Amino acid sequence: MGKDPERRSPARSQSPDVQRIIDRRLQVKVVKHNPELHVCRLFGEVDLLTVPTLAGVLDDLRDRRVPAVVVDLTCVTYCAAAGVRALLDATEKARRAGQRLAVVIASLTVARVLKATDNIDGIENYATLSEAMISLSG
C-alpha cells in the first residue's frame, strides 16, 4: 500500500502539549491549554478532501476523553458544506460522550457557509478564541 501523497505524518513539536497534523490543504494544531481544555486551530481549507483530517483529530480528542474542545476556525480560508456537516457530527458525538465542543467563527467566509446551510444553531459558537476559552473553562 502506498502513502497518500496529500498527507504527511504528524509533526512532533518540542512540547508534549502541542500536536500538529499537516495535510496539504489543511493544517491542524492541537494545544493542550490545561487538562480540561484543548484548542484545535485549523489553517487552510475545510472541504470534502480535508474533512477526514478534521474528523480524525476530533475523534481522537473525544476518545482521549478531553472534557472541552475549542475548534478555532479563525484561519480557515474556505469551508464547504462537508465541513459544516463534519462540525455538526462532531458536536453531536461530543454531546453523547459528555464532551463540550465549541467553534470559533471569526471568519466571514465560514460564517456565510454556516448561515447558508441553516446549521449554526446546532453548534456552540463564539466570535473570538478568548471568549470560547473563558466559556468552556468555567
N, C-alpha and C positions, 0 to 999 in steps of 0.2 A: 504494500500500500504506500502510495506517495504522500508527501505532505501537501497540505492545502497552501498554494502559493500566496493566498491572501492573508494568511496568519503567520505570526511569529510566536514563539514561546513566551510565556510571561517573563517580563524582565525583572530581575531581582534588584530591589532597591537596597540601599545601605541600612535602612531602618526596617525592622521586622513589622512595623505598624503601617507600612505602605506597600501596596501591591499594584503593579502596572500590568495591564493586558493591552497588547498592541495589535490591532487589526489595521490593515492598510488604510481603511476609511474611518475607523473609529478607534480612539484610544480611551481606555478606562483606567482611572487612577482611584484606588480604594485606600482611604486613610482611616485608620482606627483613631477616632477622636478620643474615645475612652472605651472601657469595656462594654458600655451600654449603647454606644453610638458610633456608627461608621458612616463616612461620607463617600459616596461613589460619584466621582466627577467624570463627565463624558466630554470628549473633544472630537468634533467631526460630524459625521452623518449617521443618523439612525434610520435605517431603511431595511428592506427585506433581506439584504445580504449581511447586515451587521446586527440585526436583532438577535441571532443566536449568541453572539458575544455578550450582549447586554443581559439576555435571559440567563445565560450561564453564570455570570457574576452574581446576579440577584438570587438565583437558586442556591449558589454556594453560601452566600451570606445568610440565607434562611436556614440552610442545612446546618450551619455553624451556630444557629440559634442566637444570632445577633439581635438584641431586643428592638433596636431602632436603626433605620437606614434612611439617609437622605440621598436622593438621586439628583445631582446638580446638572441641569441641562443648560446652564448659562453659556457654555462654549459650544453648544450644538449648532451647526450651521444649516442643517436640514433635518426635518423629522417627517417621515412618511406615515401613512395610516398604519402600517405594520408596526411602527414604533409606538404609536398610541395604544394599539392592541396589546403589545408586549407590556406596557406600563399598567394597563388595566388588569391584565392577567397576573402580573407580579403583585399588584395591590390586593387582589382577591386571595392569592395564595398566602400573602403575608398576613392578612386578616385571619385566615383559617389557622395559621400557625402561631397566632398570638404576637406577631411582629408588627411593629408600626413602620410604615413606609410612606415617605413624603417626597414630593418632587419640587424642585426649584425651577420655576418657569419665568425666567427674566428676559428671554428672547422673544421678540415679536413673531419670528418665524415659527417657533414651536407653539406659541400661544394661539396663533391663527389656525394651525392644524388641529389642535385640541378643541378649539371652539367650533371649527367647521365640522368636526365629527360628533359634536354634542356630547363629548365624554368627559369634559373637565370636572363635572360634578362628582364623578366616581373616583377621583384621585385627590388625595390630600395635597394641596399645592400652596407654595409660597412664592413671593416675589424676590426674596433675597436668601442667600445661604445662611446668613446670621439669624434671620427670622425663623427659618426652619430648624436650625440647630437649637435655638432657645426653646422653641415649642416642643421639640422631641426630647430635650434634656429635662424638661420639667415634669 
